[in-house]
Amino acid sequence: MWAGEPLPHSGRVCEYEQALVAGEPVVVDYGTIMCALLHAGLPTDDYAFGGRHWGKKWLLDVDGTLSEWTGEDAEAEASS
C-alpha cells in the first residue's frame, strides 16, 4: 500500500497520513493514540479514563516526534 492510498477496509484515505506525506505535522488526541497502542498490543492504561494522558492532545511531527499539544500551542497557531 502506498501513502495516500484508500484504506482497504473503508475506501477512505487517512487524513493523518495525507498531512504527514505533505510534510505537515498532525494533532492527534489520546483516543487515537490509545487505539494505535491497542492495535500494536501495547499497554494503554495511561491513555484510558483516569490515566495520566487521558484527555490530552499530541503533535505528531513528520519525523515521528510525538509531543504534548497544549492550549498555548493552539493559541500561538491561531495568532500566526
SEPAZA-19603 format. One record per residue: x, y, z of N, C-alpha, C in turn; residue in one letter. Coordinates in nm, 2 decimals, always signed. Example, Ala and Ser with C-alpha at 12.3 -4.5 7.8 and 13.67 -1.06 7.14 Angstrom:
+--------+--------+--------+--------+--------+--------+--------+--------+--------+------+
!   n.xx !   n.yy !   n.zz !  ca.xx !  ca.yy !  ca.zz !   c.xx !   c.yy !   c.zz ! nufi !
+--------+--------+--------+--------+--------+--------+--------+--------+--------+------+
!  +1.32 !  -0.57 !  +0.78 !  +1.23 !  -0.45 !  +0.78 !  +1.32 !  -0.33 !  +0.78 !    a !
!  +1.28 !  -0.22 !  +0.71 !  +1.37 !  -0.11 !  +0.71 !  +1.29 !  +0.00 !  +0.79 !    s !
+--------+--------+--------+--------+--------+--------+--------+--------+--------+------+
END
This chain:
+--------+--------+--------+--------+--------+--------+--------+--------+--------+------+
!   n.xx !   n.yy !   n.zz !  ca.xx !  ca.yy !  ca.zz !   c.xx !   c.yy !   c.zz ! nufi !
+--------+--------+--------+--------+--------+--------+--------+--------+--------+------+
!  +0.08 !  -0.12 !  +0.00 !  +0.00 !  +0.00 !  +0.00 !  +0.09 !  +0.12 !  +0.00 !    m !
!  +0.06 !  +0.22 !  -0.08 !  +0.14 !  +0.35 !  -0.09 !  +0.07 !  +0.45 !  +0.00 !    w !
!  +0.15 !  +0.56 !  +0.03 !  +0.09 !  +0.66 !  +0.11 !  -0.02 !  +0.74 !  +0.04 !    a !
!  -0.13 !  +0.76 !  +0.11 !  -0.24 !  +0.83 !  +0.05 !  -0.34 !  +0.73 !  -0.02 !    g !
!  -0.31 !  +0.61 !  -0.03 !  -0.40 !  +0.51 !  -0.09 !  -0.52 !  +0.49 !  +0.00 !    e !
!  -0.64 !  +0.47 !  -0.05 !  -0.75 !  +0.44 !  +0.04 !  -0.73 !  +0.32 !  +0.12 !    p !
!  -0.77 !  +0.32 !  +0.25 !  -0.76 !  +0.21 !  +0.34 !  -0.84 !  +0.09 !  +0.28 !    l !
!  -0.79 !  -0.03 !  +0.28 !  -0.86 !  -0.14 !  +0.22 !  -0.99 !  -0.17 !  +0.28 !    p !
!  -1.01 !  -0.15 !  +0.41 !  -1.13 !  -0.19 !  +0.48 !  -1.24 !  -0.08 !  +0.47 !    h !
!  -1.20 !  +0.04 !  +0.43 !  -1.30 !  +0.15 !  +0.44 !  -1.32 !  +0.23 !  +0.31 !    s !
!  -1.22 !  +0.22 !  +0.22 !  -1.22 !  +0.30 !  +0.10 !  -1.19 !  +0.45 !  +0.12 !    g !
!  -1.16 !  +0.49 !  +0.25 !  -1.12 !  +0.62 !  +0.29 !  -0.97 !  +0.64 !  +0.28 !    r !
!  -0.93 !  +0.76 !  +0.26 !  -0.79 !  +0.80 !  +0.26 !  -0.77 !  +0.86 !  +0.40 !    v !
!  -0.66 !  +0.81 !  +0.47 !  -0.63 !  +0.86 !  +0.60 !  -0.58 !  +1.00 !  +0.60 !    c !
!  -0.65 !  +1.09 !  +0.67 !  -0.62 !  +1.23 !  +0.67 !  -0.48 !  +1.26 !  +0.73 !    e !
!  -0.45 !  +1.18 !  +0.84 !  -0.33 !  +1.19 !  +0.91 !  -0.21 !  +1.16 !  +0.81 !    y !
!  -0.23 !  +1.05 !  +0.74 !  -0.12 !  +1.01 !  +0.65 !  -0.10 !  +1.11 !  +0.54 !    e !
!  -0.21 !  +1.17 !  +0.49 !  -0.20 !  +1.27 !  +0.38 !  -0.12 !  +1.39 !  +0.43 !    q !
!  -0.15 !  +1.43 !  +0.55 !  -0.09 !  +1.55 !  +0.60 !  +0.06 !  +1.52 !  +0.62 !    a !
!  +0.10 !  +1.41 !  +0.68 !  +0.24 !  +1.37 !  +0.70 !  +0.31 !  +1.36 !  +0.57 !    l !
!  +0.25 !  +1.30 !  +0.47 !  +0.32 !  +1.29 !  +0.34 !  +0.34 !  +1.42 !  +0.28 !    v !
!  +0.25 !  +1.52 !  +0.31 !  +0.26 !  +1.66 !  +0.25 !  +0.36 !  +1.74 !  +0.34 !    a !
!  +0.42 !  +1.68 !  +0.44 !  +0.52 !  +1.75 !  +0.52 !  +0.46 !  +1.83 !  +0.63 !    g !
!  +0.34 !  +1.80 !  +0.67 !  +0.27 !  +1.88 !  +0.77 !  +0.25 !  +1.79 !  +0.90 !    e !
!  +0.28 !  +1.85 !  +1.02 !  +0.25 !  +1.77 !  +1.14 !  +0.10 !  +1.76 !  +1.16 !    p !
!  +0.06 !  +1.67 !  +1.24 !  -0.08 !  +1.65 !  +1.27 !  -0.10 !  +1.65 !  +1.43 !    v !
!  -0.22 !  +1.69 !  +1.47 !  -0.26 !  +1.68 !  +1.61 !  -0.35 !  +1.57 !  +1.63 !    v !
!  -0.31 !  +1.48 !  +1.72 !  -0.40 !  +1.36 !  +1.75 !  -0.44 !  +1.36 !  +1.89 !    v !
!  -0.55 !  +1.30 !  +1.92 !  -0.60 !  +1.30 !  +2.06 !  -0.56 !  +1.17 !  +2.12 !    d !
!  -0.59 !  +1.17 !  +2.25 !  -0.55 !  +1.05 !  +2.33 !  -0.62 !  +0.92 !  +2.28 !    y !
!  -0.74 !  +0.93 !  +2.23 !  -0.81 !  +0.82 !  +2.19 !  -0.75 !  +0.75 !  +2.06 !    g !
!  -0.70 !  +0.84 !  +1.98 !  -0.63 !  +0.79 !  +1.86 !  -0.50 !  +0.72 !  +1.89 !    t !
!  -0.43 !  +0.77 !  +1.99 !  -0.31 !  +0.70 !  +2.04 !  -0.34 !  +0.58 !  +2.11 !    i !
!  -0.45 !  +0.58 !  +2.19 !  -0.49 !  +0.46 !  +2.26 !  -0.53 !  +0.35 !  +2.16 !    m !
!  -0.60 !  +0.38 !  +2.05 !  -0.63 !  +0.28 !  +1.95 !  -0.51 !  +0.22 !  +1.88 !    c !
!  -0.41 !  +0.31 !  +1.85 !  -0.29 !  +0.26 !  +1.79 !  -0.22 !  +0.17 !  +1.88 !    a !
!  -0.21 !  +0.20 !  +2.01 !  -0.14 !  +0.11 !  +2.11 !  -0.22 !  -0.02 !  +2.12 !    l !
!  -0.35 !  -0.01 !  +2.12 !  -0.43 !  -0.14 !  +2.13 !  -0.40 !  -0.23 !  +2.01 !    l !
!  -0.40 !  -0.17 !  +1.89 !  -0.37 !  -0.25 !  +1.77 !  -0.23 !  -0.31 !  +1.77 !    h !
!  -0.14 !  -0.24 !  +1.84 !  +0.00 !  -0.29 !  +1.84 !  +0.02 !  -0.38 !  +1.96 !    a !
!  -0.08 !  -0.40 !  +2.04 !  -0.07 !  -0.49 !  +2.16 !  +0.01 !  -0.43 !  +2.27 !    g !
!  +0.02 !  -0.30 !  +2.28 !  +0.09 !  -0.23 !  +2.38 !  +0.00 !  -0.18 !  +2.49 !    l !
!  +0.06 !  -0.15 !  +2.61 !  -0.03 !  -0.10 !  +2.72 !  -0.09 !  +0.03 !  +2.69 !    p !
!  -0.22 !  +0.04 !  +2.74 !  -0.30 !  +0.16 !  +2.71 !  -0.35 !  +0.24 !  +2.83 !    t !
!  -0.31 !  +0.18 !  +2.95 !  -0.37 !  +0.24 !  +3.08 !  -0.35 !  +0.39 !  +3.09 !    d !
!  -0.23 !  +0.44 !  +3.05 !  -0.21 !  +0.58 !  +3.06 !  -0.30 !  +0.67 !  +2.98 !    d !
!  -0.36 !  +0.61 !  +2.88 !  -0.45 !  +0.69 !  +2.79 !  -0.60 !  +0.67 !  +2.81 !    y !
!  -0.63 !  +0.57 !  +2.90 !  -0.77 !  +0.54 !  +2.93 !  -0.82 !  +0.63 !  +3.04 !    a !
!  -0.95 !  +0.63 !  +3.06 !  -1.01 !  +0.72 !  +3.16 !  -0.93 !  +0.71 !  +3.29 !    f !
!  -0.89 !  +0.83 !  +3.34 !  -0.82 !  +0.83 !  +3.47 !  -0.67 !  +0.82 !  +3.46 !    g !
!  -0.62 !  +0.78 !  +3.34 !  -0.48 !  +0.77 !  +3.31 !  -0.41 !  +0.91 !  +3.30 !    g !
!  -0.28 !  +0.91 !  +3.32 !  -0.21 !  +1.04 !  +3.32 !  -0.22 !  +1.11 !  +3.19 !    r !
!  -0.25 !  +1.05 !  +3.07 !  -0.26 !  +1.11 !  +2.94 !  -0.40 !  +1.13 !  +2.89 !    h !
!  -0.50 !  +1.08 !  +2.97 !  -0.64 !  +1.09 !  +2.93 !  -0.68 !  +1.23 !  +2.91 !    w !
!  -0.74 !  +1.26 !  +2.79 !  -0.79 !  +1.39 !  +2.76 !  -0.69 !  +1.48 !  +2.69 !    g !
!  -0.56 !  +1.44 !  +2.67 !  -0.46 !  +1.52 !  +2.61 !  -0.46 !  +1.51 !  +2.46 !    k !
!  -0.40 !  +1.61 !  +2.40 !  -0.37 !  +1.60 !  +2.26 !  -0.22 !  +1.60 !  +2.23 !    k !
!  -0.18 !  +1.55 !  +2.12 !  -0.04 !  +1.53 !  +2.09 !  -0.01 !  +1.58 !  +1.95 !    w !
!  +0.11 !  +1.63 !  +1.93 !  +0.15 !  +1.68 !  +1.80 !  +0.25 !  +1.57 !  +1.74 !    l !
!  +0.21 !  +1.51 !  +1.63 !  +0.29 !  +1.41 !  +1.56 !  +0.36 !  +1.48 !  +1.45 !    l !
!  +0.49 !  +1.50 !  +1.46 !  +0.57 !  +1.57 !  +1.35 !  +0.60 !  +1.47 !  +1.24 !    d !
!  +0.64 !  +1.52 !  +1.13 !  +0.67 !  +1.44 !  +1.01 !  +0.79 !  +1.34 !  +1.03 !    v !
!  +0.88 !  +1.38 !  +1.13 !  +0.99 !  +1.29 !  +1.16 !  +0.96 !  +1.18 !  +1.26 !    d !
!  +0.83 !  +1.18 !  +1.31 !  +0.78 !  +1.08 !  +1.40 !  +0.79 !  +1.12 !  +1.55 !    g !
!  +0.83 !  +1.25 !  +1.57 !  +0.84 !  +1.30 !  +1.71 !  +0.70 !  +1.33 !  +1.76 !    t !
!  +0.67 !  +1.28 !  +1.88 !  +0.54 !  +1.30 !  +1.94 !  +0.56 !  +1.39 !  +2.07 !    l !
!  +0.49 !  +1.50 !  +2.07 !  +0.50 !  +1.59 !  +2.19 !  +0.36 !  +1.63 !  +2.23 !    s !
!  +0.35 !  +1.67 !  +2.36 !  +0.21 !  +1.71 !  +2.40 !  +0.17 !  +1.84 !  +2.34 !    e !
!  +0.05 !  +1.85 !  +2.30 !  -0.01 !  +1.97 !  +2.23 !  -0.09 !  +2.03 !  +2.34 !    w !
!  -0.06 !  +2.16 !  +2.37 !  -0.13 !  +2.23 !  +2.47 !  -0.22 !  +2.34 !  +2.42 !    t !
!  -0.30 !  +2.40 !  +2.50 !  -0.39 !  +2.51 !  +2.46 !  -0.30 !  +2.63 !  +2.42 !    g !
!  -0.18 !  +2.64 !  +2.48 !  -0.09 !  +2.75 !  +2.44 !  -0.05 !  +2.73 !  +2.30 !    e !
!  -0.02 !  +2.61 !  +2.26 !  +0.02 !  +2.58 !  +2.12 !  -0.09 !  +2.62 !  +2.02 !    d !
!  -0.22 !  +2.59 !  +2.06 !  -0.33 !  +2.62 !  +1.97 !  -0.35 !  +2.77 !  +1.96 !    a !
!  -0.33 !  +2.84 !  +2.07 !  -0.34 !  +2.99 !  +2.07 !  -0.23 !  +3.05 !  +1.98 !    e !
!  -0.11 !  +3.00 !  +1.99 !  +0.00 !  +3.05 !  +1.91 !  -0.02 !  +3.03 !  +1.76 !    a !
!  -0.08 !  +2.91 !  +1.73 !  -0.10 !  +2.88 !  +1.59 !  -0.22 !  +2.97 !  +1.54 !    e !
!  -0.32 !  +3.00 !  +1.62 !  -0.43 !  +3.08 !  +1.58 !  -0.39 !  +3.23 !  +1.55 !    a !
!  -0.29 !  +3.27 !  +1.63 !  -0.25 !  +3.41 !  +1.62 !  -0.14 !  +3.43 !  +1.51 !    s !
!  -0.09 !  +3.33 !  +1.45 !  +0.01 !  +3.34 !  +1.34 !  -0.06 !  +3.35 !  +1.21 !    s !
+--------+--------+--------+--------+--------+--------+--------+--------+--------+------+
END
